[in-house]
């Protein structure tokens, strides 16, 4: 699923619910950069974390 994430999409990190809603900034080579409400910009290794897309926000 992470391979389908595109810049601008909204996601949540299933292991870090306190980070809040995040907006995908980039998705290059299995590294997804997300700007989260309460954690700021985080680079996620998509091989280890499956981000949850949020629709209708």
Order of alpha helices (4+ residues) and beta strands (2+ residues): beta-beta-beta-beta-beta
